[in-house]
């Protein structure tokens, strides 16, 4: 069953806007809009995984890395 309802289009500053009726509410606070022909498609924005969760999901690296030789440090410049 497809829900359908007439809504009014109005201006909000320089933007065209429409109020979304309760039965069509989207989850979250951000949506994505795209145009296909003369249709506007409004979809909830998918939550992206945090970078910390992504890193935690990776398998540990088992490779052996070569030793990196300690390089001599240059003395700091004398500004006095």
N, CA, C and O atoms as a printed pandas DataFrame, in Angstrom:
     atom_number atom_name residue_name chain_id  residue_number  x_coord  y_coord  z_coord
0              1         N          UNK        A               1    0.844   -1.185    0.000
1              2        CA          UNK        A               1    0.000    0.000    0.000
2              3         C          UNK        A               1    0.889    1.248    0.000
3              4         O          UNK        A               1    1.776    1.369    0.844
4              5         N          UNK        A               2    0.666    2.157   -0.918
5              6        CA          UNK        A               2    1.428    3.392   -1.025
6              7         C          UNK        A               2    0.669    4.517   -0.347
7              8         O          UNK        A               2   -0.503    4.755   -0.637
8              9         N          UNK        A               3    1.356    5.216    0.572
9             10        CA          UNK        A               3    0.749    6.386    1.194
10            11         C          UNK        A               3    0.941    7.576    0.279
11            12         O          UNK        A               3    1.993    7.730   -0.341
12            13         N          UNK        A               4   -0.065    8.409    0.196
13            14        CA          UNK        A               4    0.021    9.604   -0.639
14            15         C          UNK        A               4   -0.783   10.701    0.021
15            16         O          UNK        A               4   -1.852   10.461    0.582
16            17         N          UNK        A               5   -0.243   11.931   -0.056
17            18        CA          UNK        A               5   -0.947   13.050    0.556
18            19         C          UNK        A               5   -0.522   14.332   -0.142
19            20         O          UNK        A               5    0.656   14.498   -0.460
20            21         N          UNK        A               6   -1.450   15.232   -0.383
21            22        CA          UNK        A               6   -1.130   16.545   -0.947
22            23         C          UNK        A               6   -0.535   17.423    0.155
23            24         O          UNK        A               6   -1.020   17.433    1.287
24            25         N          UNK        A               7    0.519   18.157   -0.193
25            26        CA          UNK        A               7    1.137   19.092    0.746
26            27         C          UNK        A               7    1.354   20.417    0.037
27            28         O          UNK        A               7    1.437   20.468   -1.190
28            29         N          UNK        A               8    1.442   21.476    0.806
29            30        CA          UNK        A               8    1.684   22.790    0.226
30            31         C          UNK        A               8    3.172   23.063    0.170
31            32         O          UNK        A               8    3.921   22.700    1.077
32            33         N          UNK        A               9    3.588   23.702   -0.900
33            34        CA          UNK        A               9    4.963   24.145   -1.071
34            35         C          UNK        A               9    4.985   25.623   -0.702
35            36         O          UNK        A               9    4.105   26.382   -1.107
36            37         N          UNK        A              10    5.995   26.031    0.072
37            38        CA          UNK        A              10    6.088   27.428    0.492
38            39         C          UNK        A              10    7.541   27.886    0.430
39            40         O          UNK        A              10    8.449   27.089    0.195
40            41         N          UNK        A              11    7.741   29.159    0.641
41            42        CA          UNK        A              11    9.082   29.736    0.622
42            43         C          UNK        A              11    9.572   29.912    2.059
43            44         O          UNK        A              11    8.824   30.316    2.949
44            45         N          UNK        A              12   10.846   29.596    2.252
45            46        CA          UNK        A              12   11.524   29.834    3.519
46            47         C          UNK        A              12   12.803   30.575    3.140
47            48         O          UNK        A              12   13.822   29.957    2.832
48            49         N          UNK        A              13   12.740   31.902    3.167
49            50        CA          UNK        A              13   13.847   32.707    2.662
50            51         C          UNK        A              13   13.949   32.504    1.162
51            52         O          UNK        A              13   12.974   32.712    0.441
52            53         N          UNK        A              14   15.125   32.096    0.678
53            54        CA          UNK        A              14   15.313   31.862   -0.757
54            55         C          UNK        A              14   15.078   30.411   -1.139
55            56         O          UNK        A              14   15.227   30.044   -2.304
56            57         N          UNK        A              15   14.705   29.565   -0.150
57            58        CA          UNK        A              15   14.500   28.141   -0.413
58            59         C          UNK        A              15   13.028   27.806   -0.543
59            60         O          UNK        A              15   12.173   28.420    0.095
60            61         N          UNK        A              16   12.754   26.831   -1.373
61            62        CA          UNK        A              16   11.416   26.280   -1.450
62            63         C          UNK        A              16   11.348   25.174   -0.402
63            64         O          UNK        A              16   12.315   24.432   -0.231
64            65         N          UNK        A              17   10.235   25.051    0.297
65            66        CA          UNK        A              17   10.148   24.083    1.391
66            67         C          UNK        A              17    8.780   23.401    1.392
67            68         O          UNK        A              17    7.827   23.869    0.770
68            69         N          UNK        A              18    8.720   22.299    2.101
69            70        CA          UNK        A              18    7.473   21.571    2.290
70            71         C          UNK        A              18    7.496   20.987    3.699
71            72         O          UNK        A              18    8.538   20.516    4.155
72            73         N          UNK        A              19    6.368   21.014    4.387
73            74        CA          UNK        A              19    6.282   20.374    5.700
74            75         C          UNK        A              19    6.009   18.891    5.467
75            76         O          UNK        A              19    5.172   18.516    4.645
76            77         N          UNK        A              20    6.726   18.068    6.200
77            78        CA          UNK        A              20    6.553   16.622    6.062
78            79         C          UNK        A              20    5.528   16.165    7.098
79            80         O          UNK        A              20    5.757   16.311    8.298
80            81         N          UNK        A              21    4.397   15.612    6.645
81            82        CA          UNK        A              21    3.385   15.138    7.591
82            83         C          UNK        A              21    3.935   14.024    8.492
83            84         O          UNK        A              21    4.855   13.304    8.106
84            85         N          UNK        A              22    3.369   13.893    9.685
85            86        CA          UNK        A              22    3.836   12.941   10.690
86            87         C          UNK        A              22    3.966   11.532   10.136
87            88         O          UNK        A              22    4.933   10.839   10.452
88            89         N          UNK        A              23    3.023   11.094    9.321
89            90        CA          UNK        A              23    3.070    9.713    8.823
90            91         C          UNK        A              23    4.210    9.474    7.830
91            92         O          UNK        A              23    4.486    8.332    7.461
92            93         N          UNK        A              24    4.874   10.558    7.397
93            94        CA          UNK        A              24    6.003   10.437    6.469
94            95         C          UNK        A              24    7.330   10.819    7.127
95            96         O          UNK        A              24    8.345   10.939    6.441
96            97         N          UNK        A              25    7.331   11.011    8.444
97            98        CA          UNK        A              25    8.556   11.448    9.130
98            99         C          UNK        A              25    9.714   10.506    8.858
99           100         O          UNK        A              25    9.543    9.291    8.760
100          101         N          UNK        A              26   10.906   11.099    8.738
101          102        CA          UNK        A              26   12.139   10.343    8.532
102          103         C          UNK        A              26   12.901   10.250    9.846
103          104         O          UNK        A              26   12.823   11.165   10.666
104          105         N          UNK        A              27   13.627    9.173   10.062
105          106        CA          UNK        A              27   14.445    9.082   11.273
106          107         C          UNK        A              27   15.673    9.978   11.171
107          108         O          UNK        A              27   16.114   10.310   10.071
108          109         N          UNK        A              28   16.218   10.365   12.302
109          110        CA          UNK        A              28   17.445   11.149   12.320
110          111         C          UNK        A              28   17.205   12.623   12.095
111          112         O          UNK        A              28   16.069   13.097   12.101
112          113         N          UNK        A              29   18.307   13.345   11.894
113          114        CA          UNK        A              29   18.239   14.799   11.732
114          115         C          UNK        A              29   18.748   15.262   10.377
115          116         O          UNK        A              29   18.702   16.455   10.076
116          117         N          UNK        A              30   19.238   14.330    9.548
117          118        CA          UNK        A              30   19.786   14.693    8.245
118          119         C          UNK        A              30   19.164   13.788    7.188
119          120         O          UNK        A              30   18.982   12.590    7.407
120          121         N          UNK        A              31   18.842   14.373    6.044
121          122        CA          UNK        A              31   18.278   13.610    4.923
122          123         C          UNK        A              31   19.051   13.944    3.658
123          124         O          UNK        A              31   19.764   14.945    3.594
124          125         N          UNK        A              32   18.899   13.097    2.662
125          126        CA          UNK        A              32   19.524   13.297    1.358
126          127         C          UNK        A              32   18.397   13.494    0.356
127          128         O          UNK        A              32   17.415   12.752    0.370
128          129         N          UNK        A              33   18.533   14.494   -0.515
129          130        CA          UNK        A              33   17.530   14.735   -1.550
130          131         C          UNK        A              33   18.204   14.588   -2.909
131          132         O          UNK        A              33   19.326   15.053   -3.110
132          133         N          UNK        A              34   17.516   13.942   -3.829
133          134        CA          UNK        A              34   18.038   13.819   -5.191
134          135         C          UNK        A              34   16.872   13.985   -6.160
135          136         O          UNK        A              34   15.708   13.797   -5.807
136          137         N          UNK        A              35   17.221   14.336   -7.372
137          138        CA          UNK        A              35   16.205   14.567   -8.391
138          139         C          UNK        A              35   16.325   13.500   -9.464
139          140         O          UNK        A              35   17.411   13.261   -9.992
140          141         N          UNK        A              36   15.212   12.861   -9.784
141          142        CA          UNK        A              36   15.130   11.878  -10.873
142          143         C          UNK        A              36   14.007   12.337  -11.788
143          144         O          UNK        A              36   12.830   12.172  -11.467
144          145         N          UNK        A              37   14.370   12.912  -12.927
145          146        CA          UNK        A              37   13.356   13.472  -13.820
146          147         C          UNK        A              37   12.663   14.632  -13.129
147          148         O          UNK        A              37   13.324   15.569  -12.682
148          149         N          UNK        A              38   11.337   14.583  -13.034
149          150        CA          UNK        A              38   10.608   15.643  -12.342
150          151         C          UNK        A              38   10.263   15.270  -10.904
151          152         O          UNK        A              38    9.493   15.973  -10.249
152          153         N          UNK        A              39   10.831   14.160  -10.403
153          154        CA          UNK        A              39   10.569   13.703   -9.033
154          155         C          UNK        A              39   11.710   14.088   -8.097
155          156         O          UNK        A              39   12.878   14.067   -8.486
156          157         N          UNK        A              40   11.365   14.436   -6.874
157          158        CA          UNK        A              40   12.344   14.635   -5.818
158          159         C          UNK        A              40   12.247   13.439   -4.882
159          160         O          UNK        A              40   11.159   13.084   -4.428
160          161         N          UNK        A              41   13.373   12.828   -4.599
161          162        CA          UNK        A              41   13.429   11.662   -3.727
162          163         C          UNK        A              41   14.137   12.091   -2.442
163          164         O          UNK        A              41   15.282   12.542   -2.484
164          165         N          UNK        A              42   13.468   11.954   -1.315
165          166        CA          UNK        A              42   13.998   12.330   -0.016
166          167         C          UNK        A              42   14.217   11.061    0.796
167          168         O          UNK        A              42   13.283   10.288    1.009
168          169         N          UNK        A              43   15.450   10.844    1.249
169          170        CA          UNK        A              43   15.792    9.627    1.982
170          171         C          UNK        A              43   16.543    9.993    3.251
171          172         O          UNK        A              43   17.277   10.982    3.270
172          173         N          UNK        A              44   16.369    9.204    4.324
173          174        CA          UNK        A              44   17.165    9.475    5.527
174          175         C          UNK        A              44   18.633    9.208    5.233
175          176         O          UNK        A              44   18.968    8.268    4.512
176          177         N          UNK        A              45   19.503   10.034    5.791
177          178        CA          UNK        A              45   20.941    9.825    5.608
178          179         C          UNK        A              45   21.362    8.668    6.493
179          180         O          UNK        A              45   21.044    8.623    7.681
180          181         N          UNK        A              46   22.082    7.736    5.895
181          182        CA          UNK        A              46   22.554    6.585    6.654
182          183         C          UNK        A              46   23.639    7.044    7.615
183          184         O          UNK        A              46   24.514    7.835    7.263
184          185         N          UNK        A              47   23.564    6.534    8.825
185          186        CA          UNK        A              47   24.598    6.857    9.814
186          187         C          UNK        A              47   25.888    6.196    9.399
187          188         O          UNK        A              47   25.911    5.023    9.026
188          189         N          UNK        A              48   26.946    6.946    9.466
189          190        CA          UNK        A              48   28.246    6.380    9.137
190          191         C          UNK        A              48   28.907    5.903   10.423
191          192         O          UNK        A              48   28.720    6.477   11.495
192          193         N          UNK        A              49   29.664    4.863   10.285
193          194        CA          UNK        A              49   30.372    4.299   11.422
194          195         C          UNK        A              49   31.467    5.268   11.860
195          196         O          UNK        A              49   32.135    5.868   11.018
196          197         N          UNK        A              50   31.654    5.423   13.153
197          198        CA          UNK        A              50   32.716    6.307   13.619
198          199         C          UNK        A              50   34.071    5.718   13.221
199          200         O          UNK        A              50   34.207    4.508   13.039
200          201         N          UNK        A              51   35.048    6.580   13.094
201          202        CA          UNK        A              51   36.382    6.135   12.698
202          203         C          UNK        A              51   36.963    5.199   13.756
203          204         O          UNK        A              51   37.650    4.234   13.422
204          205         N          UNK        A              52   36.687    5.482   15.032
205          206        CA          UNK        A              52   37.189    4.620   16.105
206          207         C          UNK        A              52   36.591    3.214   16.000
207          208         O          UNK        A              52   37.300    2.227   16.195
208          209         N          UNK        A              53   35.291    3.114   15.692
209          210        CA          UNK        A              53   34.668    1.797   15.535
210          211         C          UNK        A              53   35.232    1.076   14.317
211          212         O          UNK        A              53   35.432   -0.139   14.341
212          213         N          UNK        A              54   35.486    1.832   13.251
213          214        CA          UNK        A              54   36.074    1.233   12.066
214          215         C          UNK        A              54   37.449    0.653   12.390
215          216         O          UNK        A              54   37.746   -0.484   12.025
216          217         N          UNK        A              55   38.285    1.432   13.075
217          218        CA          UNK        A              55   39.617    0.946   13.430
218          219         C          UNK        A              55   39.534   -0.279   14.340
219          220         O          UNK        A              55   40.317   -1.218   14.194
220          221         N          UNK        A              56   38.588   -0.268   15.276
221          222        CA          UNK        A              56   38.436   -1.397   16.189
222          223         C          UNK        A              56   37.990   -2.661   15.452
223          224         O          UNK        A              56   38.240   -3.771   15.924
224          225         N          UNK        A              57   37.340   -2.506   14.314
225          226        CA          UNK        A              57   36.847   -3.665   13.566
226          227         C          UNK        A              57   37.929   -4.320   12.708
227          228         O          UNK        A              57   37.729   -5.424   12.201
228          229         N          UNK        A              58   39.076   -3.649   12.540
229          230        CA          UNK        A              58   40.140   -4.198   11.708
230          231         C          UNK        A              58   40.902   -5.306   12.433
231          232         O          UNK        A              58   41.059   -5.279   13.653
232          233         N          UNK        A              59   41.363   -6.261   11.666
233          234        CA          UNK        A              59   42.184   -7.338   12.224
234          235         C          UNK        A              59   43.592   -6.807   12.488
235          236         O          UNK        A              59   44.079   -5.956   11.744
236          237         N          UNK        A              60   44.249   -7.298   13.537
237          238        CA          UNK        A              60   45.624   -6.846   13.789
238          239         C          UNK        A              60   46.556   -7.248   12.648
239          240         O          UNK        A              60   46.344   -8.269   11.993
240          241         N          UNK        A              61   47.570   -6.451   12.421
241          242        CA          UNK        A              61   48.561   -6.731   11.381
242          243         C          UNK        A              61   49.596   -7.689   11.963
243          244         O          UNK        A              61   50.186   -7.426   13.011
244          245         N          UNK        A              62   49.801   -8.787   11.275
245          246        CA          UNK        A              62   50.742   -9.802   11.748
246          247         C          UNK        A              62   52.106   -9.681   11.075
247          248         O          UNK        A              62   53.031  -10.411   11.432
248          249         N          UNK        A              63   52.248   -8.786   10.121
249          250        CA          UNK        A              63   53.515   -8.638    9.382
250          251         C          UNK        A              63   54.630   -8.170   10.304
251          252         O          UNK        A              63   54.397   -7.445   11.271
252          253         N          UNK        A              64   55.852   -8.601    9.984
253          254        CA          UNK        A              64   57.035   -8.128   10.689
254          255         C          UNK        A              64   57.574   -6.913    9.935
255          256         O          UNK        A              64   57.751   -6.957    8.718
256          257         N          UNK        A              65   57.824   -5.861   10.650
257          258        CA          UNK        A              65   58.349   -4.656   10.027
258          259         C          UNK        A              65   59.836   -4.534   10.354
259          260         O          UNK        A              65   60.254   -4.894   11.455
260          261         N          UNK        A              66   60.646   -4.027    9.410
261          262        CA          UNK        A              66   62.087   -3.889    9.676
262          263         C          UNK        A              66   62.333   -2.808   10.724
263          264         O          UNK        A              66   61.543   -1.879   10.893
264          265         N          UNK        A              67   63.454   -2.964   11.419
265          266        CA          UNK        A              67   63.858   -1.949   12.393
266          267         C          UNK        A              67   64.188   -0.656   11.653
267          268         O          UNK        A              67   64.751   -0.686   10.559
268          269         N          UNK        A              68   63.845    0.451   12.242
269          270        CA          UNK        A              68   64.168    1.760   11.672
270          271         C          UNK        A              68   65.312    2.323   12.502
271          272         O          UNK        A              68   65.175    2.495   13.713
272          273         N          UNK        A              69   66.446    2.613   11.857
273          274        CA          UNK        A              69   67.593    3.094   12.636
274          275         C          UNK        A              69   67.307    4.461   13.253
275          276         O          UNK        A              69   66.625    5.301   12.665
276          277         N          UNK        A              70   67.844    4.656   14.443
277          278        CA          UNK        A              70   67.710    5.938   15.132
278          279         C          UNK        A              70   68.592    6.956   14.424
279          280         O          UNK        A              70   69.790    6.718   14.269
280          281         N          UNK        A              71   68.048    8.060   13.999
281          282        CA          UNK        A              71   68.820    9.101   13.304
282          283         C          UNK        A              71   69.283   10.146   14.297
283          284         O          UNK        A              71   68.589   10.421   15.276
284          285         N          UNK        A              72   70.460   10.739   14.056
285          286        CA          UNK        A              72   70.935   11.770   14.994
286          287         C          UNK        A              72   70.028   13.004   14.887
287          288         O          UNK        A              72   69.507   13.333   13.821
288          289         N          UNK        A              73   69.866   13.662   16.021
289          290        CA          UNK        A              73   69.033   14.874   16.061
290          291         C          UNK        A              73   69.893   16.091   15.798
291          292         O          UNK        A              73   71.010   16.186   16.308
292          293         N          UNK        A              74   69.392   17.011   15.017
293          294        CA          UNK        A              74   70.075   18.274   14.809
294          295         C          UNK        A              74   69.826   19.141   16.036
295          296         O          UNK        A              74   68.721   19.131   16.578
296          297         N          UNK        A              75   70.831   19.892   16.483
297          298        CA          UNK        A              75   70.579   20.775   17.622
298          299         C          UNK        A              75   69.594   21.858   17.216
299          300         O          UNK        A              75   69.555   22.252   16.050
300          301         N          UNK        A              76   68.791   22.349   18.170
301          302        CA          UNK        A              76   67.822   23.407   17.827
302          303         C          UNK        A              76   68.563   24.682   17.443
303          304         O          UNK        A              76   69.670   24.922   17.926
304          305         N          UNK        A              77   67.966   25.502   16.581
305          306        CA          UNK        A              77   68.634   26.749   16.185
306          307         C          UNK        A              77   68.769   27.699   17.380
307          308         O          UNK        A              77   67.929   27.715   18.280
308          309         N          UNK        A              78   69.837   28.479   17.362
309          310        CA          UNK        A              78   70.067   29.460   18.424
310          311         C          UNK        A              78   69.500   30.800   17.965
311          312         O          UNK        A              78   70.029   31.412   17.037
312          313         N          UNK        A              79   68.432   31.255   18.608
313          314        CA          UNK        A              79   67.788   32.519   18.225
314          315         C          UNK        A              79   68.268   33.676   19.089
315          316         O          UNK        A              79   67.751   34.787   18.969
316          317         N          UNK        A              80   69.250   33.437   19.959
317          318        CA          UNK        A              80   69.646   34.477   20.899
318          319         C          UNK        A              80   70.790   35.225   20.521
319          320         O          UNK        A              80   71.206   36.127   21.249
